[in-house]
């Protein structure tokens, strides 16, 4: 089930992407990039790295909730998840990124 990458500019003028599942829910968000080309490279990195389960890092927060990040092969964080109430919900978020990212379309909202 493909999702959609939305490319947008934040209030600071940096380019960012968010991966949305087919139901429209945000499942992964990026850091800010100075150039659109770098942001697009981030999208391609998510497509590639989301297919390797070892690239996901699941973390428990101090409040007992869960998040995950997706890392590139060099260990750099490509994207971060929302916060989940349960470990199983977080695991489902990881599965959703792995399922949606490879075939996700790109919606460039900066054009």
C-alpha positions as CSV (number, residue, x, y, z in Angstrom):
1,X,0.0,0.0,0.0
2,X,1.9,3.1,-1.2
3,X,2.0,6.3,0.7
4,X,3.1,9.8,-0.2
5,X,6.1,11.9,0.5
6,X,5.2,15.6,1.0
7,X,8.0,18.1,0.4
8,X,7.4,21.4,2.1
9,X,9.2,24.5,3.5
10,X,9.1,25.1,7.2
11,X,8.8,28.5,8.9
12,X,12.6,28.8,8.8
13,X,12.7,28.3,5.0
14,X,14.2,24.9,5.1
15,X,13.0,22.0,3.0
16,X,11.5,19.0,4.8
17,X,9.6,15.8,3.9
18,X,7.0,13.8,5.7
19,X,5.9,10.3,4.7
20,X,2.2,9.8,5.0
21,X,0.5,6.4,5.0
22,X,-2.3,5.7,2.5
23,X,-4.8,6.8,5.3
24,X,-3.1,10.2,5.4
25,X,-1.4,9.7,8.8
26,X,2.2,11.1,9.2
27,X,4.5,8.2,9.8
28,X,8.0,9.7,9.3
29,X,9.3,13.3,9.4
30,X,12.7,14.6,8.3
31,X,15.1,17.2,9.5
32,X,15.4,20.5,7.7
33,X,17.5,20.7,4.5
34,X,19.0,23.9,3.0
35,X,18.4,22.7,-0.6
36,X,15.5,20.9,-2.2
37,X,17.9,18.5,-3.9
38,X,19.2,17.4,-0.5
39,X,15.7,16.9,0.7
40,X,14.9,14.7,-2.4
41,X,18.1,12.7,-1.6
42,X,16.6,12.1,1.9
43,X,13.4,10.8,0.3
44,X,15.5,8.3,-1.8
45,X,17.4,7.3,1.3
46,X,14.2,6.5,3.1
47,X,13.0,4.4,0.2
48,X,16.3,2.4,0.2
49,X,17.0,2.2,4.0
50,X,13.4,1.4,5.0
51,X,13.8,-2.0,3.5
52,X,16.5,-3.0,6.0
53,X,15.1,-3.7,9.4
54,X,18.5,-3.1,11.1
55,X,18.2,0.6,10.0
56,X,15.3,1.2,12.4
57,X,16.0,2.2,16.0
58,X,13.1,2.0,18.4
59,X,13.4,4.0,21.7
60,X,11.4,4.2,24.9
61,X,10.8,7.8,26.2
62,X,11.1,8.9,29.8
63,X,7.3,9.0,29.9
64,X,6.9,5.3,28.9
65,X,6.0,5.9,25.3
66,X,7.8,4.9,22.1
67,X,9.4,6.4,19.0
68,X,11.6,5.2,16.3
69,X,14.1,6.7,13.9
70,X,15.3,5.5,10.5
71,X,19.1,5.6,10.0
72,X,21.2,5.7,6.9
73,X,24.1,3.2,6.5
74,X,26.5,5.8,8.0
75,X,24.3,6.0,11.2
76,X,22.9,9.5,10.3
77,X,19.2,9.9,11.2
78,X,17.0,10.2,8.1
79,X,13.7,10.6,9.7
80,X,11.8,10.3,13.0
81,X,8.4,9.0,13.9
82,X,5.6,10.3,16.0
83,X,5.2,9.2,19.6
84,X,3.3,5.9,20.2
85,X,1.6,4.8,23.4
86,X,2.7,1.2,23.1
87,X,5.7,-0.8,21.8
88,X,3.4,-2.7,19.5
89,X,2.1,0.5,18.0
90,X,5.6,1.7,17.4
91,X,6.4,-1.7,15.7
92,X,3.4,-1.2,13.5
93,X,4.7,2.3,12.5
94,X,8.0,0.8,11.5
95,X,6.2,-1.8,9.3
96,X,4.1,0.9,7.8
97,X,7.2,2.9,6.8
98,X,8.8,-0.2,5.3
99,X,5.6,-1.0,3.3
100,X,4.7,2.6,2.2
101,X,8.1,4.1,1.4
102,X,9.3,2.2,-1.7
103,X,6.2,3.0,-3.9
104,X,5.3,6.3,-2.3
105,X,4.6,9.2,-4.7
106,X,6.2,12.7,-4.1
107,X,3.9,15.7,-3.6
108,X,6.1,18.8,-3.9
109,X,4.3,21.5,-2.1
110,X,7.1,24.0,-2.7
111,X,6.5,24.3,-6.5
